[in-house]
Amino acid sequence: MAAQPYKSTPVFDERSLPEAIQNAHNTKDGVWGLLVVLEGAVDLVFHDPARKVHVKPQSPAVIAPQAVHHVELTGPMKMKVEFYREPPMGGAA
């Protein structure tokens, strides 16, 4: 059985995406995130090790516990972040 989220952010667009998500932040120990893009695309930028993941509707991105990251806008979009207590989608981060 696939992991189920215990919480989710509201759906944000390019105008409503909070500054906190666009600046460096991380999840708590034991908390996995799944960045889900509903329309458009965003870049998910991990800080250590440095890498950028282009996230689209057909390819959500896993965020490991405590991984420092931020979201960069690439144009119009709608997205949300789901939170899990175990790796979503097999944990491929």
Secondary structure per residue as TSV (DSSP state, phi and psi in degrees):
chain	resnum	aa	ss	phi	psi
A	1	M	-	360.0	133.6
A	2	A	-	-70.2	149.8
A	3	A	-	-61.4	146.0
A	4	Q	-	-114.4	137.3
A	5	P	-	-68.3	146.2
A	6	Y	S	-99.3	-12.0
A	7	K	E	-160.2	156.4
A	8	S	E	-145.5	148.5
A	9	T	-	-74.8	166.6
A	10	P	-	-63.7	168.1
A	11	V	-	-79.7	125.7
A	12	F	E	-106.9	151.7
A	13	D	E	-116.1	-175.4
A	14	E	T	-63.6	-20.7
A	15	R	T	-90.1	-29.6
A	16	S	T	-102.5	-3.0
A	17	L	-	-61.9	120.2
A	18	P	-	-62.3	146.9
A	19	E	H	-55.9	-36.6
A	20	A	H	-58.5	-34.4
A	21	I	H	-77.2	-25.8
A	22	Q	H	-86.1	-5.1
A	23	N	S	-113.5	163.4
A	24	A	-	-57.4	130.2
A	25	H	B	-158.2	175.3
A	26	N	-	-151.7	163.2
A	27	T	-	-85.4	165.3
A	28	K	-	-75.7	165.7
A	29	D	T	-56.9	130.3
A	30	G	T	85.0	0.0
A	31	V	-	-110.6	120.3
A	32	W	E	-97.4	144.8
A	33	G	E	-114.8	153.4
A	34	L	E	-132.3	111.4
A	35	L	E	-82.4	116.2
A	36	V	E	-113.6	116.8
A	37	V	E	-95.9	125.1
A	38	L	E	-92.6	-33.5
A	39	E	E	-147.1	143.9
A	40	G	E	78.1	-143.4
A	41	A	E	-161.1	158.3
A	42	V	E	-140.8	164.8
A	43	D	E	-106.3	128.0
A	44	L	E	-99.6	118.2
A	45	V	E	-109.8	118.3
A	46	F	E	-92.9	143.9
A	47	H	E	-93.6	-34.8
A	48	D	T	-148.7	103.1
A	49	P	T	-76.1	151.2
A	50	A	E	-68.8	124.4
A	51	R	E	-161.2	155.8
A	52	K	E	-122.4	133.2
A	53	V	E	-118.0	123.4
A	54	H	E	-84.5	116.0
A	55	V	E	-106.6	126.1
A	56	K	B	-126.2	170.4
A	57	P	T	-54.5	-37.3
A	58	Q	T	-85.1	-2.0
A	59	S	B	-140.9	78.6
A	60	P	-	-63.9	161.6
A	61	A	E	-121.0	132.9
A	62	V	E	-84.6	137.3
A	63	I	E	-117.6	114.0
A	64	A	-	-70.4	154.8
A	65	P	T	-53.5	135.7
A	66	Q	T	66.2	7.2
A	67	A	-	-72.9	120.1
A	68	V	-	-74.0	130.6
A	69	H	E	-157.7	170.6
A	70	H	E	-153.6	165.3
A	71	V	E	-108.9	133.9
A	72	E	E	-112.7	132.6
A	73	L	E	-75.2	142.5
A	74	T	E	-121.8	1.3
A	75	G	E	151.1	-165.8
A	76	P	E	-58.9	140.4
A	77	M	E	-162.7	166.4
A	78	K	E	-135.9	132.8
A	79	M	E	-150.7	163.3
A	80	K	E	-147.9	166.5
A	81	V	E	-121.9	127.3
A	82	E	E	-100.3	148.0
A	83	F	E	-118.5	137.3
A	84	Y	E	-130.8	156.1
A	85	R	S	-97.0	-4.4
A	86	E	S	-143.6	162.1
A	87	P	-	-58.6	125.0
A	88	P	G	-77.6	151.8
A	89	M	G	53.0	34.8
A	90	G	G	81.7	-1.7
A	91	G	G	79.1	14.6
A	92	A	-	-68.0	105.5
A	93	A	-	-101.2	360.0
